[in-house]
Amino acid sequence: MHRVFRREAALLPKIVRAVAERDGAAIARTADAIDEYVDVLRNHHAVEDQLIWPRLRERAWTEALSQHMEKQHAAIDGSLEAVGFALAVWRMSGARSDAEALAAAFDEHRVCLVEHLDEEEALALPQIAEYLTAEEWAEVGARGLERVPRDKLLLALGAILEEATPEEAAYLLSKVPLTRCVMWWIFGRYQYATRVRALRSPIF
C-alpha cells in the first residue's frame, strides 16, 4: 500500500496540472480519483491507529515515538483537508489557476506523506514484524479490506498489483477468494487498465 500511496501522490498533481481548462469529463474523473485516494489513505491510517500503534505502544514503543507517529498522521490529515478544499474549488470552476492551487496543495501533502512513510518503514515495520503476531497482522489487512466498497475491490486489487513484483503478485492472488480471483482474470484487470489509461491520459 505504501508503494501505491507514493505512486498516486506523485501522479495525481501531474494529472491535475495537465487537464485542459474546463474539460468537465477529465476534471470529474480526476476529482473522483483524488477523492478515492483521500478515502483510502484515511482508512489506512485509521486501521493503523486502531490495530497497530496501540499494540506497539504496549509492547515495544517509547511514548515519544508513538507521539511522533501520531503527530505525523495529524499533519497528513491537515494536508488532506487543504487538498479537499482546493479540490472542491477546482471541481466547481475548472479554472487553470484553481488547478494549480490544487496541485500545489497536493505537492505539500506529498512532502508530509513521504516523510511519514519513510520513517514508518524504517522505525515501525521492523517492530511490527517482531511484536505483532501473524494473526494480528492478518486482522490489519482484513480490516482494511472491509472499508473498501465492494464495487471497488477489483480496482483496489489492480492498484496494489501494479506495484507488486511477480512473486508478490502470486502471493497476493493466492490469498484472494477463488471467485474474486476468477473475476480479476476475466475482466477486473481490463477494467483497471481502462481506468488507468483514461485517468492518466493527460500526462501521456
VEXTINU-991342 format. One record per residue (C-alpha): x, y, z. Coordinates in steps of 0.1 Angstrom, whole numbers, m for minus. Layout:
N
X_Y_Z .
...
END
This chain:
204
0_0_0 .
28_24_7 .
40_20_m29 .
5_27_m41 .
3_59_m20 .
38_70_m32 .
28_64_m68 .
m6_82_m66 .
7_111_m46 .
33_117_m74 .
10_112_m103 .
m22_130_m92 .
m8_165_m91 .
8_160_m125 .
m25_149_m139 .
m43_179_m124 .
m18_203_m140 .
m22_185_m174 .
m60_185_m175 .
m73_210_m200 .
m90_240_m186 .
m127_234_m180 .
m126_199_m195 .
m155_187_m175 .
m151_149_m181 .
m114_149_m172 .
m119_171_m142 .
m147_149_m129 .
m126_117_m135 .
m95_132_m118 .
m115_146_m89 .
m131_112_m83 .
m97_96_m82 .
m84_122_m57 .
m115_116_m35 .
m108_78_m36 .
m71_84_m28 .
m80_105_2 .
m106_80_15 .
m82_50_11 .
m53_69_28 .
m75_80_57 .
m89_45_61 .
m53_31_61 .
m43_54_89 .
m75_47_108 .
m67_10_108 .
m31_17_119 .
m44_39_147 .
m68_12_159 .
m48_m20_154 .
m11_m13_152 .
0_17_173 .
m18_7_205 .
m2_m28_203 .
33_m14_196 .
29_11_224 .
22_m17_248 .
49_m40_236 .
78_m20_222 .
75_17_216 .
86_46_237 .
60_72_243 .
80_97_223 .
80_75_192 .
43_68_193 .
35_105_198 .
58_113_168 .
38_89_145 .
5_104_157 .
18_139_151 .
27_129_115 .
m8_114_110 .
m22_147_122 .
0_167_98 .
m11_144_69 .
m48_149_79 .
m43_187_78 .
m27_184_43 .
m56_163_31 .
m80_190_44 .
m62_215_22 .
m64_192_m8 .
m101_187_m2 .
m108_224_m1 .
m88_231_m32 .
m104_201_m50 .
m139_214_m43 .
m130_248_m58 .
m114_232_m89 .
m143_208_m94 .
m167_238_m95 .
m146_262_m116 .
m124_241_m138 .
m101_272_m140 .
m63_268_m146 .
m55_289_m115 .
m76_266_m93 .
m60_235_m109 .
m26_249_m99 .
m37_257_m64 .
m49_221_m60 .
m17_206_m75 .
3_228_m51 .
m17_216_m21 .
m12_180_m33 .
26_186_m36 .
26_199_0 .
6_168_11 .
31_146_m7 .
60_160_13 .
43_151_46 .
33_117_33 .
67_107_21 .
84_118_53 .
59_97_73 .
62_66_51 .
99_67_51 .
100_69_89 .
72_43_94 .
91_19_71 .
124_24_90 .
110_25_125 .
77_8_127 .
78_m21_102 .
107_m39_119 .
88_m37_152 .
56_m48_136 .
75_m79_123 .
88_m86_158 .
59_m77_181 .
27_m84_162 .
15_m119_156 .
7_m133_121 .
m30_m133_132 .
m29_m96_143 .
m12_m86_110 .
m39_m106_90 .
m65_m87_110 .
m50_m54_98 .
m53_m65_62 .
m89_m78_67 .
m100_m46_84 .
m86_m25_56 .
m105_m46_30 .
m137_m42_50 .
m135_m4_43 .
m133_m8_5 .
m167_m6_m13 .
m175_m39_m29 .
m177_m24_m64 .
m142_m10_m59 .
m124_m42_m47 .
m111_m52_m81 .
m98_m17_m88 .
m81_m18_m54 .
m65_m51_m63 .
m53_m37_m96 .
m38_m7_m78 .
m18_m30_m55 .
m8_m54_m82 .
6_m26_m103 .
33_m21_m77 .
39_m58_m69 .
68_m80_m81 .
57_m112_m98 .
64_m131_m66 .
44_m106_m45 .
15_m107_m71 .
14_m145_m70 .
13_m144_m32 .
m15_m117_m31 .
m36_m136_m56 .
m32_m168_m36 .
m50_m150_m7 .
m79_m137_m28 .
m111_m158_m27 .
m113_m180_m58 .
m144_m164_m73 .
m129_m129_m70 .
m96_m142_m84 .
m115_m155_m114 .
m133_m122_m118 .
m100_m104_m117 .
m86_m125_m146 .
m117_m124_m167 .
m125_m87_m165 .
m110_m70_m135 .
m76_m65_m150 .
m91_m50_m181 .
m114_m27_m160 .
m84_m15_m141 .
m62_m9_m172 .
m91_10_m189 .
m95_32_m158 .
m58_39_m156 .
m55_48_m193 .
m84_73_m190 .
m71_89_m158 .
m35_92_m168 .
m42_102_m205 .
m35_139_m198 .
1_132_m189 .
8_107_m218 .
END
